[in-house]
Amino acid sequence: MPAPCRETDLYAPLKAFLEAQGYEVKSEIASADIVARRGEEEPVIVEMKTAFSLALFHQGIARQAITDSVYLALPKSASRAFRDNVGLARRLGLGVLAVRLSDGFVEPVCDPGPFQPRRVPKKRTRLLREFARREGDPNTGGHRGRLITAYRQDCERIARHLLAEGAQRGAVVAKGAGVPTATAIMAANHYGWFERIARGVYVLSEAGVAAAAALPCDRADIAETGT
C-alpha cells in the first residue's frame, strides 16, 4: 500500500516546473507555500494541499490581495469531486496545478483570470420547460426524497384516467388525460404502471392500479374547488 501523499511531496515537482519556465522559486515566504519571480513580472504564488478543501480556497483568495497569479497545487485526480473543485477555482479566478505523483509531471489544469460563466442554452430550456409544465408546487424546497416532476404528474394523470376508463388506445388516453405524450410515456413505462395488451392499447398493471388508487384527487380538481 503506497504511503499517503504529503504536501512536501509536491514541492520538488512544482519547483522544477516553475524553474523550467524561467522563474526563481522559493518556499515558505510570508506564509505563502511557494513564491516564484521572473524578472519584473508580478509574483506567482502557489498554495499546496493534498486535497481540495475550504481552507485551501480561503488561502488562495487571501493571496489574491498580493497578486493576480495565484495557483492551487494538488495531486492529480480523475474524480468528479476534483473536476467540480477545478470549476470552483475557475469561478474564483484561481489557477490549478495537478501533480502526477508517479513521475512528478505537473499539468496546468487552469490559469488564474477573470471568470465568465458559460451559458448552456439546453439547460436553460430544460429548466424553463419543467417550470412551465409543473402543475402547482408539490415539492418542499431542500427536500431530498422523491420529487414530483412534471413527468410524474403526467404519469399520474394517465393512471387516473386508465383506472376510471379501463384499457384504451394511446390517442384516446392522450386526449382524455390531457397528456399529449401519453403513448410515449406508457410505452416507456418508467414506473412500471402500464401494460400494453394490444397494438397501441394500454391498461394499468397491478402496480399501476395500486399506485393510481393511492393517488390524491387530481390537482386540477383541488385548484377548482379550493380544497
N, C-alpha and C positions, 0 to 999 in steps of 0.2 A: 504494500500500500504506500503510495507516494506521500512524502512529508507535506503538511499543509503549507500553502504559499505564505510568505511574509512580505511586508512592504519592501524590505531591503532587497528581496529577490528581483524587484522591478527596477531598482536604481541603475545597475550597470547597463542593461539593455537601453534604457531611456537616455542615459548619459552618452552612450556610443551613438545612438540615433541622432541626437541633437548636435553632437560634435561633428558628425559626418556632414551636417548642413552648415558648418562654419560657426557654430555657437561656442562660446566659452561657458562651461557648465559648473555650477557649484550647488552643493546641497545645504539644507537647513539654514537658510538666510532669512532672518527676521520672521520666523515662524512659517515660512514657505518651504515646502519639501524640496523643490528644485527651482533654481533661477538660472535662466540662460540669457546671455547677451551676445549680440552680433553687431559689432561696430556701434553706431549711434542709434540703432533701432531701439524701439521700446522693449523692455524686458519681456521674456516669456516665463510664465510661472506654471509649474506642473505640480498638482497635488495627487499623491499616490494613495491608493487603498486596495485591499484585496477583494473588495466587492462594493457595488454601489450602496450608498446609504444616505440618509437625510443629512448626516453630519458632513459627508463629502460634498454634497451640493451647497451646504452652508459655507464650507471653506472656499469653494470655488467662487461663489458670489462675493464673499468678503474680499477675495483677491482682485476682483474687478474694480475695486476702488484704487488699485495701484496701476493696473494695465488692462488693456482690452484682450491681450493674448494669454488667456488662462485655459489650461487643459486639465482634465481629469484622466489619470492613468490607472488602468486596472488589467488584471489577467484577461486574455481573450476568452470569450464565451459565445456559444451559439444559442443560448437560451432566449426564450421570449422575453423574460424579465430584463435581460441585458439590452435587447433591442428597444424595449419600451423606455428604459432609462437613458439610452442614447438619444431618443426622441425628446425626452425632457431636457437633457443637456442642450440640445439644439435650441429649444424654446428659450432657455435661459442665456443663450449666447456663449455657452461654454464649449470648448473642443473636447474630444475624447481620443485618447491613445490606448490601443489594445495591445498588450504584450503577450506574445505566444511563449509560454514558459519552456516549451520543449527545446527551442533553439534561440530564444531571445529576439525573435523578429518583432518589430514594432510596426503596427498598422495605424495610420491616422484615420480613424473612423469618421470624424467630422472636425471641422476647424471652427474656431470662435468667430462670431459675427452676428449681425442683426438677423433675427428670425422673422420670416414672413410665412404664416400658415398657408399650406397648400390646400385649396378648396377641392373637395371631391363632389362634383355635381350629383353623381349617382347616390351618394349617401344622403345628401340634402333632399333629393327627390324621394328616396325611400322613407325618410323621417316624416316629410310633409304628407306623403300618401297615407302612411299609417295614422297620422294625426287626424287627417280628414275622414278616414274610414272608421276609426274607433268610435263607437257609439257610447256617449256619456264618458264617465271617468271611473271605470270599475276597479282600478287598482289603487293601492296606497303607496305614496312616494316613499322610497327607501326599502320597499318590501323585496325580499329575496326569494320568495316562494314561487309558485306557479303564477304566471302573469296572464291576464285576459287580453289577448291581442285581437285585432280586427279579424284575423283569420279564424280564431277560435269562435268569435261571435258569429261569423258566417256558418261555421260548423254547427253551432247551437241552433241557429235558425233552421237549417236544413233538418237537423234531428227532430226538432219540434214538429216541423211540417210532416215528416215521414211517420212520426209517432201518431199524428192525427189522421193522416190520409192513407197510410199503408204504401205498398210498392208503387212507384211511379217512374216514368221516363225522366231523364235528366232535364230536358227542356221544360217539362211541366213543373218539376221541383224548383228550377231556377225562377220561374215566374211566380209560383205560389209562395216560395220562401223569400222572394225578393233578393236572391243572390245570383247575379248573372253568371258567376263562375261555378255554379253548383255541380255540374257534371264533372269538371276537372277536380274539384275538391273531393267528391265521392269516389272518383277513380283513384286518386292519390291515397285516400283513406288513412290519413296521418294518425288519427286517434283510434283507428280500428272500429269505428262506429257504423260503417256502411258495408253493404254486401251487394254485389251485382248478381242478379238472379237470371237475367237475360240480357241480350244485346241492348245497352243503353238504359236498362231498367234496374233501379236500385231499391233496397229495403234496408231497414235498420238491422244490424247484427244484434246478438244478445247483449254485447257490451254497449251498443248504441241505445238499445231500449232502456237499459239500466241508467245510462247517462242522461238520456232525454227525460226520463221520469223524475230524475233528481234535480233537474234544472229549475231555477226560479222562474216565475212567469216572465214573459217576454218583456225586455226593457222598453220596447216601444209602448206596450200596454201601460207600464209603470209611468212613462212620461205623460201619456194621455190622461191617466186617472189621477196622477199626482200622488199616488200611494207608494 
